[in-house]
Amino acid sequence: MVRSITTSPAQTGEFHVSTGNRSLSSVHAILIERSIELPFTASDQPSNPIHELALFTKLYGSGGHPFMYPRRHLHLTARHLNFTPGYRYLGPTGRPGAPSTFTSKPMSTFTLPGSELRITSTPDLGRDDLLSFPAFNNWISTLQNSLARQSHPSHEFHEDPYVLRTIDIQAVDRFGGGRVGFVKLKADVSNGRGEKLPGSVFLRGGSVGMLLILQPDDIPVSQEKGKQAIVTIQPRVPAGSLAFVEIPAGMLDDSGTFAGGAAKEIQEETGLSVQQSELIGMTSLASELIEDSAANGENLQKAMYPSAGGSDEFIPLFLCQKRMPRQDIEELQGKLTGLRDHGEKITLKVVPLESLWKEGLRDGKTLAAWALYQGLREAGKI
């Protein structure tokens, strides 16, 4: 196993690789100048330090051990290191003018209370931290409920049920104050034949989205034509955008109700004050129109899941309709809002309600909110 990789001070331009006395499971070294990839293959897996030395000689030519290469020729990154279980790659710790060191550190392993489920985690995320993260608790509770339903003879997977066997926590991101914000994990969910379900999960928890419709008070209440919708334009780095169009939305902070969170986000993103009693939960209302038993009876949130293939994020969608003087509505156009000290840089845009689907076509929650509004109107629910 790789124990350390050290670059010497800039003036020497040398690169040292040291393996210590543990086996090396996999190292990929890329010679940038020649664009050559030199990996250890499964058949090359070393069994002892002498074998390691032989492999280094085999791949890189004759030389000493630790092996030395001009630093300008060799590029080594975290994705090129596959350490043996129980160790985790750590980034550079050196200072300018001093060697930079890459080393391994033991990971933590524990089980969930009342179960034998083994969880392997990064050194910076302990058992108590993970169990205090609402998104993790909600996700694993929902998954275990769905897995338990396989015991029913009518379930598709009843004869060879899937089991959650292990969880590998791969990364954690924290908010201010050290609170866990996001967790990336890999869940091993497989059946008796060894068939696995895709288990890469990005945990971030719930958010809320609001369809805010403004109606000028100089037109009849029952008239749809003339209604306006508010969208926000703001930077969304994950989407690679500095001007992403979407309905007002935000993450839940695990305090209060979904409706309370929606009212808070409307205030923060638009400056408009609304009461929880003014909000209609569209996803909740729509869920009452279907029979859970006719679907699958799983205990999912009454919300839309924008990226169920990779994330646990769920978004309850709310509707708020307000009548306002036309001039007040027009003054919202181009208004700058958001919590600037939190990095929010939001510009409001007022668009005709009938054009909302075109304005927000890249945003899943905007399209879902528009579809729910139309569907619930046709069903006579709003």
PADO-205128 format. One record per residue (C-alpha): residue number from 1; residue in one letter; chain; x, y, z. Coordinates in steps of 0.1 Angstrom, whole numbers. Example, Ala and Ser with C-alpha at 12.3 -4.5 7.8 and 13.67 -1.06 7.14 Angstrom:
PADO-205128
1,a,A,123,-45,78
2,s,A,137,-11,71
***
This chain:
PADO-205128
1,m,A,0,0,0
2,v,A,12,35,-7
3,r,A,24,51,25
4,s,A,35,85,11
5,i,A,42,104,-21
6,t,A,65,134,-16
7,t,A,76,161,-40
8,s,A,109,178,-32
9,p,A,113,216,-32
10,a,A,109,232,-66
11,q,A,146,236,-72
12,t,A,153,199,-72
13,g,A,122,189,-93
14,e,A,122,153,-81
15,f,A,92,130,-72
16,h,A,96,102,-46
17,v,A,72,73,-42
18,s,A,74,52,-10
19,t,A,53,22,-2
20,g,A,63,11,33
21,n,A,56,-25,43
22,r,A,20,-28,31
23,s,A,8,-41,-2
24,l,A,0,-17,-30
25,s,A,-35,-24,-43
26,s,A,-35,0,-73
27,v,A,-15,30,-84
28,h,A,-20,48,-117
29,a,A,9,71,-128
30,i,A,4,93,-158
31,l,A,34,105,-177
32,i,A,20,138,-189
33,e,A,47,146,-213
34,r,A,44,113,-232
35,s,A,6,108,-224
36,i,A,14,72,-212
37,e,A,-8,55,-186
38,l,A,10,29,-165
39,p,A,-13,11,-141
40,f,A,-9,-19,-118
41,t,A,-32,-46,-130
42,a,A,-49,-72,-109
43,s,A,-22,-97,-119
44,d,A,4,-73,-109
45,q,A,-9,-69,-73
46,p,A,22,-70,-51
47,s,A,23,-93,-20
48,n,A,53,-79,-2
49,p,A,79,-51,-3
50,i,A,103,-70,-25
51,h,A,75,-77,-50
52,e,A,66,-40,-49
53,l,A,102,-31,-58
54,a,A,101,-55,-87
55,l,A,68,-40,-100
56,f,A,82,-5,-98
57,t,A,112,-17,-119
58,k,A,89,-35,-143
59,l,A,67,-5,-150
60,y,A,91,24,-147
61,g,A,125,9,-156
62,s,A,156,4,-134
63,g,A,164,27,-106
64,g,A,164,30,-68
65,h,A,136,26,-43
66,p,A,119,49,-35
67,f,A,117,55,-72
68,m,A,125,90,-86
69,y,A,110,108,-116
70,p,A,113,144,-128
71,r,A,83,161,-113
72,r,A,73,178,-145
73,h,A,68,143,-161
74,l,A,45,128,-134
75,h,A,10,138,-124
76,l,A,-7,118,-96
77,t,A,-42,127,-82
78,a,A,-67,112,-57
79,r,A,-86,94,-84
80,h,A,-55,75,-93
81,l,A,-51,60,-59
82,n,A,-72,30,-47
83,f,A,-61,23,-12
84,t,A,-68,-10,7
85,p,A,-99,-9,29
86,g,A,-94,10,61
87,y,A,-74,39,47
88,r,A,-84,72,30
89,y,A,-64,95,7
90,l,A,-56,129,22
91,g,A,-46,160,3
92,p,A,-13,179,3
93,t,A,-1,192,37
94,g,A,32,208,27
95,r,A,41,245,28
96,p,A,57,265,0
97,g,A,93,256,-3
98,a,A,89,224,17
99,p,A,79,189,6
100,s,A,42,182,0
101,t,A,31,148,13
102,f,A,2,126,4
103,t,A,-6,100,31
104,s,A,-33,76,43
105,k,A,-54,78,75
106,p,A,-75,51,91
107,m,A,-113,53,84
108,s,A,-139,48,110
109,t,A,-162,18,110
110,f,A,-194,13,131
111,t,A,-229,-2,130
112,l,A,-263,14,132
113,p,A,-280,12,166
114,g,A,-301,-20,168
115,s,A,-288,-35,136
116,e,A,-258,-52,121
117,l,A,-255,-28,92
118,r,A,-218,-19,88
119,i,A,-209,17,79
120,t,A,-174,27,69
121,s,A,-169,65,70
122,t,A,-143,91,64
123,p,A,-122,100,95
124,d,A,-140,134,97
125,l,A,-175,120,100
126,g,A,-182,100,131
127,r,A,-212,79,141
128,d,A,-228,106,162
129,d,A,-224,132,135
130,l,A,-239,109,109
131,l,A,-269,99,131
132,s,A,-276,136,138
133,f,A,-279,144,100
134,p,A,-316,144,93
135,a,A,-311,137,56
136,f,A,-293,104,64
137,n,A,-320,93,89
138,n,A,-348,101,65
139,w,A,-331,83,36
140,i,A,-322,51,55
141,s,A,-356,49,71
142,t,A,-374,53,38
143,l,A,-351,27,21
144,q,A,-355,1,49
145,n,A,-393,6,48
146,s,A,-392,-1,10
147,l,A,-369,-31,14
148,a,A,-392,-46,41
149,r,A,-421,-45,17
150,q,A,-404,-73,-3
151,s,A,-416,-98,23
152,h,A,-451,-95,8
153,p,A,-457,-124,-17
154,s,A,-470,-100,-43
155,h,A,-438,-79,-44
156,e,A,-418,-82,-76
157,f,A,-386,-90,-56
158,h,A,-402,-114,-31
159,e,A,-385,-146,-42
160,d,A,-350,-131,-41
161,p,A,-352,-99,-20
162,y,A,-326,-71,-20
163,v,A,-307,-64,12
164,l,A,-288,-33,23
165,r,A,-255,-49,32
166,t,A,-230,-20,38
167,i,A,-227,17,35
168,d,A,-194,35,25
169,i,A,-194,72,33
170,q,A,-170,87,7
171,a,A,-172,125,14
172,v,A,-188,151,37
173,d,A,-193,188,32
174,r,A,-201,210,62
175,f,A,-220,243,66
176,g,A,-210,271,89
177,g,A,-206,261,125
178,g,A,-196,226,114
179,r,A,-231,213,107
180,v,A,-232,185,82
181,g,A,-246,198,49
182,f,A,-240,172,23
183,v,A,-228,135,23
184,k,A,-218,114,-6
185,l,A,-221,76,0
186,k,A,-222,43,-17
187,a,A,-248,17,-6
188,d,A,-243,-20,-13
189,v,A,-279,-32,-21
190,s,A,-279,-67,-35
191,n,A,-299,-99,-36
192,g,A,-289,-135,-30
193,r,A,-277,-139,-66
194,g,A,-253,-111,-62
195,e,A,-273,-87,-84
196,k,A,-266,-51,-72
197,l,A,-288,-20,-75
198,p,A,-271,13,-83
199,g,A,-262,27,-49
200,s,A,-243,60,-54
201,v,A,-262,86,-33
202,f,A,-257,123,-28
203,l,A,-275,131,5
204,r,A,-287,167,9
205,g,A,-323,164,23
206,g,A,-354,183,15
207,s,A,-361,217,-2
208,v,A,-392,236,-9
209,g,A,-404,253,-41
210,m,A,-431,279,-45
211,l,A,-453,288,-75
212,l,A,-461,325,-67
213,i,A,-489,338,-89
214,l,A,-498,375,-88
215,q,A,-530,388,-101
216,p,A,-536,425,-108
217,d,A,-565,437,-87
218,d,A,-581,454,-116
219,i,A,-592,421,-133
220,p,A,-618,396,-121
221,v,A,-607,371,-95
222,s,A,-619,342,-117
223,q,A,-599,353,-148
224,e,A,-567,334,-156
225,k,A,-556,357,-184
226,g,A,-534,384,-170
227,k,A,-520,364,-141
228,q,A,-483,367,-136
229,a,A,-457,344,-121
230,i,A,-425,353,-103
231,v,A,-392,335,-112
232,t,A,-358,341,-98
233,i,A,-326,345,-118
234,q,A,-295,336,-99
235,p,A,-261,319,-102
236,r,A,-262,281,-100
237,v,A,-226,269,-101
238,p,A,-235,231,-102
239,a,A,-254,238,-134
240,g,A,-226,259,-148
241,s,A,-248,289,-149
242,l,A,-247,325,-136
243,a,A,-283,332,-147
244,f,A,-304,302,-139
245,v,A,-342,307,-141
246,e,A,-364,290,-116
247,i,A,-393,294,-92
248,p,A,-384,306,-57
249,a,A,-370,277,-37
250,g,A,-346,269,-9
251,m,A,-333,241,14
252,l,A,-352,232,45
253,d,A,-334,239,78
254,d,A,-352,211,98
255,s,A,-372,236,119
256,g,A,-409,242,116
257,t,A,-431,228,88
258,f,A,-427,226,50
259,a,A,-452,254,46
260,g,A,-433,275,71
261,g,A,-401,269,51
262,a,A,-419,280,19
263,a,A,-432,312,35
264,k,A,-397,320,47
265,e,A,-382,314,13
266,i,A,-408,337,-4
267,q,A,-399,364,21
268,e,A,-362,360,15
269,e,A,-362,357,-23
270,t,A,-390,381,-32
271,g,A,-395,404,-3
272,l,A,-432,395,-2
273,s,A,-447,386,32
274,v,A,-471,357,31
275,q,A,-489,336,58
276,q,A,-487,299,60
277,s,A,-525,298,57
278,e,A,-521,314,22
279,l,A,-501,284,9
280,i,A,-516,254,-9
281,g,A,-494,222,-8
282,m,A,-498,211,-45
283,t,A,-477,179,-42
284,s,A,-496,169,-10
285,l,A,-529,177,-26
286,a,A,-521,157,-57
287,s,A,-509,127,-37
288,e,A,-544,125,-22
289,l,A,-558,118,-57
290,i,A,-538,85,-61
291,e,A,-540,53,-40
292,d,A,-507,43,-25
293,s,A,-517,7,-26
294,a,A,-523,10,-63
295,a,A,-487,22,-67
296,n,A,-463,5,-43
297,g,A,-472,17,-8
298,e,A,-437,30,-2
299,n,A,-433,57,24
300,l,A,-419,84,2
301,q,A,-423,121,8
302,k,A,-453,139,-6
303,a,A,-430,158,-29
304,m,A,-413,157,-63
305,y,A,-378,141,-65
306,p,A,-358,161,-91
307,s,A,-329,136,-94
308,a,A,-339,103,-79
309,g,A,-312,84,-98
310,g,A,-284,101,-77
311,s,A,-298,122,-49
312,d,A,-323,119,-20
313,e,A,-335,155,-25
314,f,A,-373,159,-23
315,i,A,-392,191,-30
316,p,A,-427,198,-17
317,l,A,-443,223,-41
318,f,A,-466,251,-28
319,l,A,-489,275,-45
320,c,A,-495,311,-34
321,q,A,-519,334,-52
322,k,A,-520,371,-43
323,r,A,-540,400,-57
324,m,A,-520,432,-58
325,p,A,-521,466,-74
326,r,A,-507,464,-110
327,q,A,-481,490,-102
328,d,A,-468,470,-72
329,i,A,-464,439,-95
330,e,A,-445,459,-121
331,e,A,-421,472,-94
332,l,A,-410,437,-87
333,q,A,-395,434,-122
334,g,A,-358,433,-119
335,k,A,-357,437,-82
336,l,A,-325,425,-65
337,t,A,-332,402,-35
338,g,A,-317,373,-16
339,l,A,-295,370,15
340,r,A,-264,387,2
341,d,A,-243,378,32
342,h,A,-250,341,23
343,g,A,-239,345,-12
344,e,A,-274,348,-27
345,k,A,-275,372,-56
346,i,A,-311,370,-69
347,t,A,-329,390,-96
348,l,A,-367,388,-98
349,k,A,-385,384,-131
350,v,A,-422,387,-136
351,v,A,-436,366,-165
352,p,A,-470,358,-178
353,l,A,-483,326,-161
354,e,A,-490,310,-195
355,s,A,-454,314,-204
356,l,A,-439,300,-172
357,w,A,-432,266,-188
358,k,A,-411,282,-214
359,e,A,-392,306,-191
360,g,A,-383,278,-167
361,l,A,-379,249,-191
362,r,A,-345,239,-176
363,d,A,-357,237,-141
364,g,A,-375,205,-131
365,k,A,-394,220,-101
366,t,A,-407,249,-122
367,l,A,-420,225,-148
368,a,A,-435,203,-121
369,a,A,-451,232,-104
370,w,A,-467,244,-136
371,a,A,-480,209,-145
372,l,A,-494,205,-110
373,y,A,-512,238,-112
374,q,A,-527,229,-145
375,g,A,-537,194,-134
376,l,A,-552,205,-100
377,r,A,-572,232,-118
378,e,A,-586,207,-142
379,a,A,-594,183,-113
380,g,A,-613,211,-96
381,k,A,-589,211,-65
382,i,A,-578,247,-68
***
